[in-house]
Amino acid sequence: MLEDRTTATPSATAWPAAYPQGYAVVDVETTGLARDDRIISAAVYRLDARGEVEDHWYTLVNPQRDPGPVWIHGLTNDVLRDAPLFPDVAEEFAARLDGRVLVAHNAVFDWQMIAREYARAKREAPVRHRLCTIALSKALDLPLPNHKLESLAAHFGVVQQRAHHALDDARVLAEAFRPSLLAAAAGGVRLPLHECRPLTEWSDRPAPRIGQQPSYGSYRPNSWRPSRKRPACPYPNPGRYEEGKRLKQGMRVAFSGDTSVERDLLEDRAVEAGLHVATSLSRLTSLLVTNDPDSGTSKVVKARQFGTPVVDEAAFGQLLADVEPADAGS
């Protein structure tokens, strides 16, 4: 399922020489958030140096496994059955990314999913730098109520038509990124670029068979689910997270406020990494994850009182990529 479109010409205004020469605004929908989850659809809007749209591309991807939270992305087994496998679209996907900065909302997540798919295909994605629009909105000090894509879109008057559809999410982000880029250039703001390092080795757990993924099949959003009563974390709490170091299995992590991905899935990913997801905050909490550290929620207030470390969702996603194992014998 592929589409292309070419439009627009670059602006004639002065431009910071240090800014990138092109961008690939990306959105991927996935079977979940874990290391062994798969991409099921991907979209790329290519933009020139000044954020003008050059073309766009979209494809479904057959994950050869249960599609996960269908109520979020709407992609069922029937829809994905005849879609191409990732290796079949890897070359064209790479052509869309080559030589450009990857732009995404919570970019560390999209990059990690893309890098893993290329590693499974024994290839490397031609991406050297990424830019997170959450980080950019913070750098611009945009007056957003939260860091969801819908809030960024509303701020710039962009109409979202199909949330969690990769092509529409990428379109919305591309339309919101251009005025963000213009504002950054006008204000002399340094773009929050981060290096992307391709994976060179990869191993997966056996993928669940289609129709046998109970962690997703047992609940729907905004409703009680049995899996919410998780078993106790098997690892002792090693203490608080220290800035610059790795998370360690057993650490108690609490979440507060809106997140750019579904909270249930983010918590599930933390549990899969061996962390203890806490529903409240105490002196024993190792880390608070929030995109709004200046809010007045009870968890944020207690974190200030107890001196609990705080990171945002994007930083937490990076930390989840390399969680230190619990001590032997724990």
Disulfide bonds with the S-S distance in Angstrom:
none
